[in-house]
Amino acid sequence: MIERELIVNADDFGRTQATNEGIIRTHECGIVTSASLMVDSPGATAAARYAEEHPELSVGLHVDLGEWEYRDTEWVTVYERGPADHEIVRQLERFRALLGRYPTHLDSHQHVHRAEPVGAVLAELAAQLGIPLRGNGPILYCGDFYGQTGRGEAWPAAIEPAAIVALIARLPPGVTELGCHPGLDSELDSVYRTERLREVETLCDPRVLAAVQREHVRLRSFETHPSP
């Protein structure tokens, strides 16, 4: 029988210090096993320092090419960075400068790599580095633990303990990555702000860890990648 394994990956590591604190709490007191670093954000240096001191937390590159919000029935650009190929290389080099190694995995802010040309660029880079790219390969990605719909409408039931307990029970055989966005920044400039605080509570809820143990799911991180 194929074992069920779960990587619980917190996106936006480094976004702010309070975001870091939420991710750290869910790693030390909850089920988070991995994180993805936003290398240009205010908390990136502190996040990298924590990662160096806690190698059991795998850390990938959360490529940030911009952010968009759904407002008044349309998508609005909050900010947008330069050409994807240049930005991806620059952010990878920034990651190496911060941590002294390559990332253990690749993904992107607001999943921009699901579309081209970003998808092809990141797929090629992941192949060169020999690391996983979210949603591209044998590791199944699950984004069901998210407190909003695709239109930015609140969906609080999705980040309650009962929801993640049910999700754990239906995990398929093999390795699954569960995305999450915990944080303790109540002043964060984001439409997904209060949900982050609730995610921290849920990911640390003892009922969730009990479900992992009851279902014989093995928590794990991404494999450590060699230093350059």
C-alpha positions as CSV (number, residue, x, y, z in Angstrom):
1,M,0.0,0.0,0.0
2,I,1.4,3.4,-1.0
3,E,2.0,5.7,2.0
4,R,0.2,9.1,2.2
5,E,2.6,12.0,2.8
6,L,1.7,15.6,3.3
7,I,3.8,18.7,2.8
8,V,2.1,21.8,4.4
9,N,3.7,24.8,2.7
10,A,3.2,28.4,4.0
11,D,3.4,30.9,1.2
12,D,4.5,34.6,1.7
13,F,7.4,33.8,4.1
14,G,9.2,37.1,4.5
15,R,6.3,39.4,3.5
16,T,6.4,41.1,6.9
17,Q,7.8,40.2,10.3
18,A,4.3,39.5,11.7
19,T,3.7,37.2,8.7
20,N,6.9,35.4,9.6
21,E,5.7,35.1,13.2
22,G,2.5,33.4,12.1
23,I,4.4,30.9,9.9
24,I,6.9,30.2,12.6
25,R,4.2,29.5,15.1
26,T,2.4,27.1,12.7
27,H,5.7,25.3,12.1
28,E,6.7,25.0,15.8
29,C,3.2,24.5,17.2
30,G,1.2,23.2,14.2
31,I,1.6,21.1,11.0
32,V,3.5,23.5,8.7
33,T,6.6,21.8,7.4
34,S,7.7,24.1,4.6
35,A,7.6,27.7,3.4
36,S,8.1,29.8,0.3
37,L,10.1,33.0,0.6
38,M,9.3,36.4,-1.0
39,V,12.9,37.6,-1.3
40,D,12.2,41.3,-1.8
41,S,9.7,41.8,1.1
42,P,10.5,43.5,4.4
43,G,10.7,40.4,6.4
44,A,12.9,38.4,4.0
45,T,16.2,38.7,5.9
46,A,14.6,37.6,9.2
47,A,12.9,34.7,7.5
48,A,16.1,33.6,5.9
49,R,17.9,33.8,9.3
50,Y,15.2,31.6,10.9
51,A,15.4,29.1,8.0
52,E,19.2,28.8,8.5
53,E,18.6,28.0,12.2
54,H,15.8,25.5,11.5
55,P,16.9,23.3,8.5
56,E,14.0,20.9,9.0
57,L,11.8,23.7,7.5
58,S,12.3,23.4,3.7
59,V,12.3,26.8,2.0
60,G,11.4,27.4,-1.6
61,L,11.3,30.5,-3.8
62,H,7.9,32.3,-4.0
63,V,8.4,34.1,-7.3
64,D,6.7,37.5,-7.0
65,L,5.8,39.1,-10.4
66,G,3.0,41.2,-9.1
67,E,-0.3,41.2,-7.3
68,W,-3.9,41.6,-8.4
69,E,-7.1,42.1,-6.4
70,Y,-10.7,41.6,-7.4
71,R,-12.6,44.9,-6.7
72,D,-16.0,46.1,-7.9
73,T,-16.4,43.1,-10.3
74,E,-13.0,43.4,-12.0
75,W,-9.4,42.6,-11.4
76,V,-7.2,45.5,-10.5
77,T,-3.4,45.7,-10.5
78,V,-1.9,46.4,-7.1
79,Y,1.7,46.3,-8.4
80,E,3.6,44.6,-11.3
81,R,7.2,43.8,-11.7
82,G,9.4,43.7,-14.8
83,P,9.9,41.0,-17.5
84,A,9.4,37.5,-16.1
85,D,12.7,36.0,-17.3
86,H,14.8,38.8,-15.8
87,E,12.8,38.9,-12.5
88,I,12.9,35.1,-11.9
89,V,16.7,35.0,-12.4
90,R,17.2,38.0,-10.1
91,Q,15.0,36.7,-7.4
92,L,16.7,33.3,-7.5
93,E,20.1,35.1,-7.1
94,R,18.6,37.1,-4.2
95,F,17.4,33.8,-2.6
96,R,21.0,32.4,-2.8
97,A,22.4,35.6,-1.3
98,L,20.0,35.3,1.6
99,L,20.3,31.6,2.3
100,G,23.5,30.5,0.7
101,R,21.9,27.8,-1.3
102,Y,19.2,27.0,-3.9
103,P,15.5,26.7,-2.9
104,T,14.1,23.3,-2.2
105,H,11.1,24.0,-4.5
106,L,9.5,26.7,-6.7
107,D,6.1,28.3,-6.8
108,S,4.7,31.8,-7.5
109,H,2.7,34.6,-5.9
110,Q,-1.0,34.2,-6.9
111,H,0.0,31.2,-9.0
112,V,1.2,33.3,-12.0
113,H,3.2,30.3,-13.3
114,R,0.0,28.6,-14.3
115,A,0.0,30.8,-17.4
116,E,2.6,31.4,-20.1
117,P,5.3,32.6,-20.5
118,V,6.0,32.3,-16.7
119,G,5.1,28.6,-16.6
120,A,7.6,27.6,-19.2
121,V,10.4,29.7,-17.6
122,L,9.8,28.3,-14.2
123,A,9.5,24.7,-15.5
124,E,12.8,25.0,-17.2
125,L,14.5,26.5,-14.1
126,A,13.0,23.7,-11.9
127,A,14.4,21.1,-14.3
128,Q,17.8,22.7,-14.3
129,L,17.9,22.8,-10.5
130,G,16.3,19.4,-10.1
131,I,13.6,20.7,-7.7
132,P,9.8,20.5,-7.8
133,L,7.6,23.2,-9.3
134,R,4.2,23.5,-7.8
135,G,1.6,21.6,-9.8
136,N,4.1,20.2,-12.2
137,G,5.3,16.7,-11.4
138,P,4.5,13.8,-9.1
139,I,3.7,16.0,-6.0
140,L,0.0,16.8,-6.1
141,Y,-0.9,20.4,-5.1
142,C,-4.0,21.1,-3.1
143,G,-5.2,24.7,-2.7
144,D,-8.5,23.9,-0.9
145,F,-7.3,25.4,2.4
146,Y,-8.1,29.0,1.5
147,G,-10.7,31.4,3.0
148,Q,-11.9,33.1,-0.2
149,T,-13.4,32.1,-3.5
150,G,-11.7,32.8,-6.8
151,R,-13.7,36.1,-6.9
152,G,-12.3,37.3,-3.6
153,E,-15.5,36.6,-1.7
154,A,-15.1,35.4,1.9
155,W,-15.3,31.6,2.4
156,P,-14.5,31.2,6.1
157,A,-15.6,27.5,6.3
158,A,-12.7,26.5,4.2
159,I,-10.1,27.4,6.9
160,E,-11.9,26.0,9.9
161,P,-10.5,22.8,11.6
162,A,-13.4,20.7,10.3
163,A,-12.4,21.5,6.7
164,I,-8.8,20.6,7.1
165,V,-9.6,17.4,9.0
166,A,-11.9,16.3,6.2
167,L,-9.2,17.2,3.7
168,I,-6.7,15.1,5.5
169,A,-9.1,12.1,5.5
170,R,-9.5,12.2,1.7
171,L,-5.8,12.6,0.8
172,P,-4.8,10.3,-2.0
173,P,-1.8,7.9,-1.9
174,G,1.6,9.5,-2.6
175,V,2.8,13.0,-1.7
176,T,0.5,16.1,-1.5
177,E,1.5,19.7,-1.0
178,L,-1.1,21.7,0.9
179,G,-0.8,25.4,0.4
180,C,-1.6,27.8,3.2
181,H,-1.1,31.5,4.1
182,P,-0.8,31.9,7.9
183,G,0.2,35.2,9.4
184,L,-0.2,37.4,12.4
185,D,-0.1,40.8,10.6
186,S,-3.5,42.4,11.5
187,E,-2.4,45.6,9.6
188,L,-1.3,43.8,6.4
189,D,-2.2,45.6,3.2
190,S,-4.1,42.7,1.7
191,V,-7.7,41.7,1.1
192,Y,-6.6,38.3,2.5
193,R,-5.7,39.7,6.0
194,T,-8.0,38.4,8.8
195,E,-8.1,35.0,7.2
196,R,-4.4,34.6,7.8
197,L,-4.9,35.0,11.5
198,R,-7.6,32.3,11.5
199,E,-5.3,30.0,9.5
200,V,-2.7,30.2,12.3
201,E,-5.3,29.1,14.8
202,T,-6.5,26.2,12.6
203,L,-3.1,24.9,11.6
204,C,-2.2,24.8,15.3
205,D,-5.5,23.2,16.4
206,P,-4.8,19.9,18.2
207,R,-7.7,18.3,16.3
208,V,-5.8,18.8,13.1
209,L,-2.6,17.0,14.3
210,A,-4.8,14.3,15.8
211,A,-6.4,13.8,12.3
212,V,-3.0,13.4,10.7
213,Q,-2.0,10.8,13.3
214,R,-5.4,9.0,13.0
215,E,-5.2,8.8,9.3
216,H,-1.6,7.6,9.3
217,V,-0.5,10.5,7.2
218,R,3.2,11.3,7.3
219,L,4.1,15.0,7.6
220,R,7.3,15.8,5.6
221,S,9.1,18.7,3.9
222,F,10.5,19.0,0.5
223,E,13.9,17.3,0.1
224,T,16.9,19.4,1.0
225,H,18.8,20.6,-2.1
226,P,22.6,20.7,-2.1
227,S,24.4,24.0,-1.7
228,P,25.8,25.6,-4.8
